[in-house]
Structure formats: structure tokens, C-alpha cells
Amino acid sequence: MHCPECGSARIITDRHFDIFCQNCGTIVEETVML
């Protein structure tokens, strides 16, 4: 998976299961809790 903004492969998942780029901070995928 690569960041759509900067193209970095430094993608991580935080404790809320949001997937974001470590390089630029763009949220790649956001988990919505119902």
C-alpha cells in the first residue's frame, strides 16, 4: 500500500485502526466505529 498524496510506502495502523502515512500524515483509510 502506498500513500495517495506523497507515494510513500511508510503506511502504519494506529491503535484506533486508522491507516495513515508516517511520511506526510495523510489518513489512507479511516475506521468508523458504529
HTML snippet that shows the backbone in 3Dmol.js (N, CA, C, O; Angstrom):
<script src="https://3Dmol.org/build/3Dmol-min.js"></script>
<div id="view" style="width:600px;height:400px;position:relative"></div>
<script>
const pdb = `
ATOM      1  N   MET A   1       0.847  -1.178   0.000  1.00  0.00           N
ATOM      2  CA  MET A   1       0.000   0.000   0.000  1.00  0.00           C
ATOM      3  C   MET A   1       0.892   1.242   0.000  1.00  0.00           C
ATOM      4  O   MET A   1       1.906   1.296   0.696  1.00  0.00           O
ATOM      5  N   HIS A   2       0.497   2.226  -0.786  1.00  0.00           N
ATOM      6  CA  HIS A   2       1.244   3.474  -0.866  1.00  0.00           C
ATOM      7  C   HIS A   2       0.315   4.653  -0.599  1.00  0.00           C
ATOM      8  O   HIS A   2      -0.886   4.585  -0.863  1.00  0.00           O
ATOM      9  N   CYS A   3       0.878   5.716  -0.080  1.00  0.00           N
ATOM     10  CA  CYS A   3       0.117   6.930   0.204  1.00  0.00           C
ATOM     11  C   CYS A   3      -0.325   7.589  -1.103  1.00  0.00           C
ATOM     12  O   CYS A   3       0.485   7.760  -2.014  1.00  0.00           O
ATOM     13  N   PRO A   4      -1.610   7.962  -1.200  1.00  0.00           N
ATOM     14  CA  PRO A   4      -2.091   8.620  -2.415  1.00  0.00           C
ATOM     15  C   PRO A   4      -1.562  10.049  -2.576  1.00  0.00           C
ATOM     16  O   PRO A   4      -1.577  10.592  -3.680  1.00  0.00           O
ATOM     17  N   GLU A   5      -1.096  10.658  -1.484  1.00  0.00           N
ATOM     18  CA  GLU A   5      -0.593  12.035  -1.537  1.00  0.00           C
ATOM     19  C   GLU A   5       0.885  12.109  -1.903  1.00  0.00           C
ATOM     20  O   GLU A   5       1.265  12.817  -2.835  1.00  0.00           O
ATOM     21  N   CYS A   6       1.725  11.364  -1.156  1.00  0.00           N
ATOM     22  CA  CYS A   6       3.174  11.503  -1.364  1.00  0.00           C
ATOM     23  C   CYS A   6       3.828  10.268  -1.984  1.00  0.00           C
ATOM     24  O   CYS A   6       4.994  10.320  -2.376  1.00  0.00           O
ATOM     25  N   GLY A   7       3.087   9.152  -2.076  1.00  0.00           N
ATOM     26  CA  GLY A   7       3.621   7.947  -2.690  1.00  0.00           C
ATOM     27  C   GLY A   7       4.479   7.085  -1.774  1.00  0.00           C
ATOM     28  O   GLY A   7       5.018   6.067  -2.207  1.00  0.00           O
ATOM     29  N   SER A   8       4.610   7.485  -0.513  1.00  0.00           N
ATOM     30  CA  SER A   8       5.428   6.741   0.435  1.00  0.00           C
ATOM     31  C   SER A   8       4.806   5.386   0.759  1.00  0.00           C
ATOM     32  O   SER A   8       3.584   5.233   0.747  1.00  0.00           O
ATOM     33  N   ALA A   9       5.659   4.409   1.048  1.00  0.00           N
ATOM     34  CA  ALA A   9       5.189   3.090   1.464  1.00  0.00           C
ATOM     35  C   ALA A   9       5.179   2.980   2.988  1.00  0.00           C
ATOM     36  O   ALA A   9       4.905   1.906   3.522  1.00  0.00           O
ATOM     37  N   ARG A  10       5.472   4.070   3.694  1.00  0.00           N
ATOM     38  CA  ARG A  10       5.517   4.072   5.161  1.00  0.00           C
ATOM     39  C   ARG A  10       4.102   4.232   5.725  1.00  0.00           C
ATOM     40  O   ARG A  10       3.764   5.263   6.307  1.00  0.00           O
ATOM     41  N   ILE A  11       3.294   3.201   5.540  1.00  0.00           N
ATOM     42  CA  ILE A  11       1.899   3.210   5.966  1.00  0.00           C
ATOM     43  C   ILE A  11       1.788   2.405   7.256  1.00  0.00           C
ATOM     44  O   ILE A  11       2.258   1.270   7.323  1.00  0.00           O
ATOM     45  N   ILE A  12       1.167   2.991   8.284  1.00  0.00           N
ATOM     46  CA  ILE A  12       1.002   2.291   9.553  1.00  0.00           C
ATOM     47  C   ILE A  12      -0.448   2.373  10.023  1.00  0.00           C
ATOM     48  O   ILE A  12      -1.225   3.210   9.563  1.00  0.00           O
ATOM     49  N   THR A  13      -0.787   1.484  10.948  1.00  0.00           N
ATOM     50  CA  THR A  13      -2.118   1.464  11.553  1.00  0.00           C
ATOM     51  C   THR A  13      -1.977   1.881  13.008  1.00  0.00           C
ATOM     52  O   THR A  13      -1.156   1.327  13.739  1.00  0.00           O
ATOM     53  N   ASP A  14      -2.781   2.863  13.433  1.00  0.00           N
ATOM     54  CA  ASP A  14      -2.711   3.303  14.822  1.00  0.00           C
ATOM     55  C   ASP A  14      -3.621   2.455  15.707  1.00  0.00           C
ATOM     56  O   ASP A  14      -4.255   1.514  15.230  1.00  0.00           O
ATOM     57  N   ARG A  15      -3.684   2.786  16.989  1.00  0.00           N
ATOM     58  CA  ARG A  15      -4.459   1.974  17.936  1.00  0.00           C
ATOM     59  C   ARG A  15      -5.959   2.050  17.710  1.00  0.00           C
ATOM     60  O   ARG A  15      -6.706   1.239  18.257  1.00  0.00           O
ATOM     61  N   HIS A  16      -6.416   3.016  16.908  1.00  0.00           N
ATOM     62  CA  HIS A  16      -7.831   3.129  16.567  1.00  0.00           C
ATOM     63  C   HIS A  16      -8.126   2.458  15.220  1.00  0.00           C
ATOM     64  O   HIS A  16      -9.236   2.558  14.696  1.00  0.00           O
ATOM     65  N   PHE A  17      -7.123   1.775  14.669  1.00  0.00           N
ATOM     66  CA  PHE A  17      -7.212   1.065  13.392  1.00  0.00           C
ATOM     67  C   PHE A  17      -7.382   1.996  12.196  1.00  0.00           C
ATOM     68  O   PHE A  17      -7.879   1.583  11.148  1.00  0.00           O
ATOM     69  N   ASP A  18      -6.963   3.264  12.357  1.00  0.00           N
ATOM     70  CA  ASP A  18      -6.899   4.170  11.218  1.00  0.00           C
ATOM     71  C   ASP A  18      -5.562   3.919  10.531  1.00  0.00           C
ATOM     72  O   ASP A  18      -4.538   3.767  11.197  1.00  0.00           O
ATOM     73  N   ILE A  19      -5.572   3.875   9.212  1.00  0.00           N
ATOM     74  CA  ILE A  19      -4.358   3.623   8.441  1.00  0.00           C
ATOM     75  C   ILE A  19      -3.890   4.956   7.875  1.00  0.00           C
ATOM     76  O   ILE A  19      -4.630   5.636   7.164  1.00  0.00           O
ATOM     77  N   PHE A  20      -2.644   5.324   8.199  1.00  0.00           N
ATOM     78  CA  PHE A  20      -2.150   6.607   7.728  1.00  0.00           C
ATOM     79  C   PHE A  20      -0.679   6.557   7.346  1.00  0.00           C
ATOM     80  O   PHE A  20       0.044   5.622   7.690  1.00  0.00           O
ATOM     81  N   CYS A  21      -0.261   7.583   6.629  1.00  0.00           N
ATOM     82  CA  CYS A  21       1.115   7.690   6.142  1.00  0.00           C
ATOM     83  C   CYS A  21       2.005   8.298   7.218  1.00  0.00           C
ATOM     84  O   CYS A  21       1.714   9.376   7.736  1.00  0.00           O
ATOM     85  N   GLN A  22       3.080   7.612   7.547  1.00  0.00           N
ATOM     86  CA  GLN A  22       4.043   8.126   8.519  1.00  0.00           C
ATOM     87  C   GLN A  22       4.839   9.283   7.936  1.00  0.00           C
ATOM     88  O   GLN A  22       5.362  10.115   8.678  1.00  0.00           O
ATOM     89  N   ASN A  23       4.932   9.340   6.638  1.00  0.00           N
ATOM     90  CA  ASN A  23       5.739  10.359   5.981  1.00  0.00           C
ATOM     91  C   ASN A  23       5.051  11.722   5.985  1.00  0.00           C
ATOM     92  O   ASN A  23       5.659  12.716   6.383  1.00  0.00           O
ATOM     93  N   CYS A  24       3.785  11.784   5.545  1.00  0.00           N
ATOM     94  CA  CYS A  24       3.112  13.085   5.425  1.00  0.00           C
ATOM     95  C   CYS A  24       1.888  13.233   6.325  1.00  0.00           C
ATOM     96  O   CYS A  24       1.349  14.332   6.451  1.00  0.00           O
ATOM     97  N   GLY A  25       1.436  12.134   6.957  1.00  0.00           N
ATOM     98  CA  GLY A  25       0.314  12.205   7.881  1.00  0.00           C
ATOM     99  C   GLY A  25      -1.063  12.041   7.265  1.00  0.00           C
ATOM    100  O   GLY A  25      -2.067  12.119   7.972  1.00  0.00           O
ATOM    101  N   THR A  26      -1.127  11.816   5.963  1.00  0.00           N
ATOM    102  CA  THR A  26      -2.412  11.634   5.296  1.00  0.00           C
ATOM    103  C   THR A  26      -3.091  10.358   5.786  1.00  0.00           C
ATOM    104  O   THR A  26      -2.460   9.304   5.854  1.00  0.00           O
ATOM    105  N   ILE A  27      -4.377  10.452   6.127  1.00  0.00           N
ATOM    106  CA  ILE A  27      -5.142   9.265   6.504  1.00  0.00           C
ATOM    107  C   ILE A  27      -5.526   8.539   5.221  1.00  0.00           C
ATOM    108  O   ILE A  27      -6.233   9.081   4.372  1.00  0.00           O
ATOM    109  N   VAL A  28      -5.046   7.300   5.097  1.00  0.00           N
ATOM    110  CA  VAL A  28      -5.290   6.498   3.900  1.00  0.00           C
ATOM    111  C   VAL A  28      -6.634   5.782   4.014  1.00  0.00           C
ATOM    112  O   VAL A  28      -7.381   5.691   3.040  1.00  0.00           O
ATOM    113  N   GLU A  29      -6.934   5.277   5.208  1.00  0.00           N
ATOM    114  CA  GLU A  29      -8.216   4.603   5.436  1.00  0.00           C
ATOM    115  C   GLU A  29      -8.620   4.829   6.882  1.00  0.00           C
ATOM    116  O   GLU A  29      -7.814   4.659   7.796  1.00  0.00           O
ATOM    117  N   GLU A  30      -9.864   5.211   7.080  1.00  0.00           N
ATOM    118  CA  GLU A  30     -10.363   5.524   8.413  1.00  0.00           C
ATOM    119  C   GLU A  30     -11.426   4.507   8.809  1.00  0.00           C
ATOM    120  O   GLU A  30     -12.347   4.223   8.043  1.00  0.00           O
ATOM    121  N   THR A  31     -11.289   3.966  10.007  1.00  0.00           N
ATOM    122  CA  THR A  31     -12.269   3.015  10.512  1.00  0.00           C
ATOM    123  C   THR A  31     -13.348   3.776  11.263  1.00  0.00           C
ATOM    124  O   THR A  31     -13.051   4.586  12.141  1.00  0.00           O
ATOM    125  N   VAL A  32     -14.599   3.511  10.915  1.00  0.00           N
ATOM    126  CA  VAL A  32     -15.728   4.165  11.572  1.00  0.00           C
ATOM    127  C   VAL A  32     -16.332   3.186  12.565  1.00  0.00           C
ATOM    128  O   VAL A  32     -16.764   2.095  12.191  1.00  0.00           O
ATOM    129  N   MET A  33     -16.359   3.580  13.828  1.00  0.00           N
ATOM    130  CA  MET A  33     -16.947   2.744  14.868  1.00  0.00           C
ATOM    131  C   MET A  33     -18.429   3.069  14.982  1.00  0.00           C
ATOM    132  O   MET A  33     -18.805   4.230  15.144  1.00  0.00           O
ATOM    133  N   LEU A  34     -19.262   2.054  14.898  1.00  0.00           N
ATOM    134  CA  LEU A  34     -20.709   2.263  14.994  1.00  0.00           C
ATOM    135  C   LEU A  34     -21.201   2.000  16.393  1.00  0.00           C
ATOM    136  O   LEU A  34     -22.396   2.126  16.661  1.00  0.00           O
TER     137      LEU A  34
END
`;
const viewer = $3Dmol.createViewer("view");
viewer.addModel(pdb, "pdb");
viewer.setStyle({}, {cartoon: {color: "spectrum"}});
viewer.zoomTo();
viewer.render();
</script>
